[in-house]
Structure formats: C-alpha cells, structure tokens
C-alpha cells in the first residue's frame, strides 16, 4: 500500500512540475499559424514589431515535432536564437545542420534556406529580422525526401570537426575576457589542465583565470588539426600565446592539446595541456 501511494505521489509530482514548466515559459506561444508557408504545426508570437526607431522585428516561433518551413530567403538576413528542443537548418546545396538549445544561426541576406523541428522533437527559437530591406520571400515546400535526407558520414565528420575548431576559438576569447560563466560551463567537472608549472583541476584553473594569476591575453592561432574518435575530439593548436603571469607579460610558442568529450549533444573540455616549442 505504501509503495502504491509513493508511486501516485511521484506521478502527480511529475504532472504538476510539467504543468508549472509550461506555464512559466518566458514568452507565450502565440497563435497557431495557417499552413501557407509551412508543413506541420507552428505557433508564432510577434514580440516586437519593427518601426522607424527600431528596424528589427522580434518574434518567437514554436514548432511541433515533424514541422518545417518552406524554402525561403530574407533580403536583410535573420538571426535565430534556439531556446528549446532540437531542429534543423539547411542552406541550398549545403549539408543539413542539427540545432539545439543555445545555438545561434545567422541566415545571411538573400541566401535560400529552410528550418524546422526534428521528426521526434519540437523546437522553439527567437527570430530577429531587419525589415528595411523587405519581407521574407517564400519559395517551394520542403519535400519529404529533403527533410528526411541524412548527411553523408564524411559531411557529419566535417561538421563536427568545424564545431570543435569554432568552440576552441571561443574558449581562447573567453579566457582572454575572463568569462568565468562560459568557461565554467565548458570545462568538465573532472577536467585536467597541464602547464609548465604543474597540473591541476577545473576549480583551480577557474580561480587562476578569475584572479588574474594567469591572464591569457591573446592566443595567435597558427595551425589547427582535429581528430575525432567516437565521442572524443582531440584538437592540436599551434599558437603564440601572450600572457600576463605574475604581473609580467610573456610571449611563448606552444603546442596546445585540447580534449573534448561529447555528452548529450554537448561538447565539454576534458583536458588542456601546454607544450612549449623550441622554435619561435
């Protein structure tokens, strides 16, 4: 009897929590859009209309699973901020990209593309659209074959490699700016950092950057290579690092080895090690 009561309590707790999560969304879904320029179910909410002072409109779009917009283009471009779920973005004659919460997509002016949700999960995003160069130009519908087509393994590999390279570049900027919040998210809890003066874990590395014990002022990246093995990516960066150590500026050439681990479609930094090079 006690076990049954406990299960009932757990069930109702999950229902209530789910209901609360839905009610506390930052922005309402808005109205269901008529199926003119999309397939599936899409809600739109125009949060801020463009005017003579603020020329960008801001909207939130919410897609049910298995929904997608037609091919289209924006004369002034558009920026998408993915806030929930998993979706797709594809430009004409280019590989399809998988989108997840936190991703930023820059749709360049007059580039034909489409975006929508994945077959098994919905997606939501904020869209920032400049209006001075004209409205969206709508094109043909996405066929089922285009929507379900898979990228080749070679393309997927290239996309992952580029994702790691871009993430590494962001990391150097975050270290230079002492962006502790972003670094704290990037660094795995068990990450290891190997310097010329010793090795330590995430907490000490974060404290060193925060206090300015080592200020990674600028990393001039000269060569980069990536090797992906399963859910692990090994990146080699040949850099010239300008750093402030103990109040003194030093410039050294390094081969930096970065190890990233993929968990739940998110990369985290597992190891960062510096090897000083003899050549200038």
N, C-alpha and C positions, 0 to 999 in steps of 0.2 A: 504493500500500500504506500509506504513512504517513498519507494522507488518511483511508483507511478506519479505521485504528487510532485516529486522533484522534476520528472520529465515534463509534466504540464507547466510547471513554473518556468523551466528553461524555454519551452516552446513559446509561451506568451511573452517572455522577456525578449526573445528574438523578434517577434512580431512588432512589439512596441518600439524597440530600437530601430527597426527598419522604417516604421512609420515616422518616427522622430527625424531620422536622417532625411526622408523625403520632404518633410515639412520645413526643414531648416536649410534647404538649398539656398544659396546666395541669391540666385535670380530665378523667378518663375519661368516655366517652360514657354509660356505664352500661348498662342493659338496654333492649332493644327493647320499646316499649310496644305492648300489644294494640290493634287497631283498633276501639276502642269510642267514643272521643270525637274521632277524627281520621281523615283520609284520607291515604294515603301512608305514609312510613316515618319514625318518630320514636323517638329514644332518650332516656331520662330517667335522671338520676342525682341523687338527693336527697342533697345535700352536708351539710345540717344540718337536723334536724327541730326543729320548734317545741316549746318546753317552757314550764314555769311561769316560768322566768327570762328566756329569750329567746323571745318570742312570734312571731318571724318564721321561717318555713322558707326555706331557700335551696336551689334546685335548678338544675341545668344541663340544658337541652333542646337536642338536636341534630336538625335536620330534613334529610332528603334533599331534593333539588330536587322541586318539584311536590307538596309536602305541606302540609297546613293543619289547624288545629284547628277544631272546631265553633264556632258562636256560643256564647258563654258570658259569665258575669259573676262578679266577685269581691265578696262582701259587704264585705270590708275593703280592697279595692283590691289592686293589684300593681304592682311596678316591674320592668321588663325592661332589662337591660344587654346590648346586642348586641355579641357578641365576635368573630363571624366571619360572612362571607357576605353575602347580600342577601335580604331578606324583605319581608313586607307586614304592615301593621297597619291595621285599619279598625273604626271605631265605627259603630253602627247609624245609618243615614241620613246618614253623613258620607263625605267622599272617602277613598279608599284611600291610605295613606302608604307610601312605599318606605323600608325600613330598611336601614342599612348599619353596618359595624363602627364602634363608638364612639357610636352613638345610644343615647339613654335614653328609654324610653317609660313614662309614668305612666298606668296603667289605673285610672281613678277608680272608687270604690266603686259597685257596682250599675249600672255602665254596660255595656250589651251590646256585645260586640266579638268579633273573631277575629284571629288572627295565624298566620303560617306562612312558608314559604320561597317564593321566586320560581320560575317554571317552569323556569328554566335554571340556578339556583344554590341550593345549600343555605344554611342559616342556623343559627347557634347563639347562645344567649343564657343569661344568668343571670337567674333569676326570684326576686324577694324577695316573699314572700307572708305577710301577717299572718294569724294563724289564729284570733284570739279572737272574730271576728265570723262565723265559719262557713267552710265549704269552698266550692270553686268550684261554681257552678250551671251545669250543661251544658244547652245548648239544641239547636236543629236543626243539621243539617250545612250546610256551605257548598256551594251549587250550583256547577257548572262555570261557569255564566253570571256569577255573583257573583265568582268567583275570577278569571276572565279579563277582566272588565269593565274598560275603561280610563276614567280620569277625563277629563272634557272639557278642552280646551286652556285654557279660562278658569280652571278649577279648578287645573290644573297651574301656571298662571301665578301665581295667588293663593298657592299653597303655596310657590312659590319666593320670592315677594316677602316672605312672612312669615318664611321661613327666613333671608333676608338681614337683616331687621329684628331678629330674635332674635340672630343672630350678632353684629350691630353692638352690641347691648346687652351681650352677654357680653364683647366686646372692651373696652368702657369699664370694666367691672368688673375685667377682667384688668389693664388699665393702672393702675387705682387701687390694686390689690393688688400691683402689680409682679410679676405672674405670668409670669415670663420664659418658662417652658416652653411655656405655651399660646400666648403671643404669637409665639414662635419658630416654632411650627407654623403659625399663622395667616398670618404675614407671608410673602409670596412672596420668593424669593431676589433678584428684581430689583425689589422694591417701592421706591416713592419717597415721601418724606414732606416736605411743604411747610409750613413755619412762617413766622411773621412775620420771624424772624431768618435765614432761609435754607432750603435744601433739602438732603436727604441720603438715604442708602440704609438698608437694613434693619439692618446691623451697627451703625451709629452710633445709630439710633433705639433699638435694644435696649440699647446701652450707656448711653444717656442715661436711659432708664427704670430700668435696673438700679442705676445710681449715684445716682439721685435728682436728676440735673441738672434734669429737669422731672418733677414728681410730678403726674400727672393725678388730683388728689384726688377730684373729683366732677364728673360731667357731667350736668347737669339738662337732659334732652331735652324740647324744647318742640314741635317739629314734625319729621315724618319723611316722606319720599317715596322711592319706589324705581322705577327704570326698568330693565327687563331687555332687553338686545339680544344675542340669540344666547347665547353662554356668558359674557357680561359683564353685571354688575349695577352700576348707578350709584345710590348712596344719598346723599341730601341730609339732613343733620341740622342743624336749628337748635337750638343748645344755649347754656346758660350754663355756662361752664367755670370751676371753681375749681381753681387750680393753684398749686403751690409752685415758684417759679423763683428760683434763686439765694438760697434761704432766705426769700424774701418771698412772702406769699400774694397772688395777684391773681385778680380775677374779671372775665371778659370774655365778651361775647356773640359767638358765632361761627356762621358757616355752614360746616359741615364737609362736604367732598365725599369720599366713600369709593367706591373702585372695586374690585369683587371679580371674580375670574376663576374659572370652574368647570373643574376638571380631574379626570377620573376620578371624577365624582360628589362632588367635594370642592371647597368654596369656599376661595380664598386671597385675602388682601388685596394688591392691586397698587399702590394709591395712597391716601394720606390727606393732605388739604390743608385748611388753616385759613384762612378769610377773615373778618377782624374786621368786625363790623357796627357801624354808627354809632349805631343805636338801642339803648337799654339793654335 
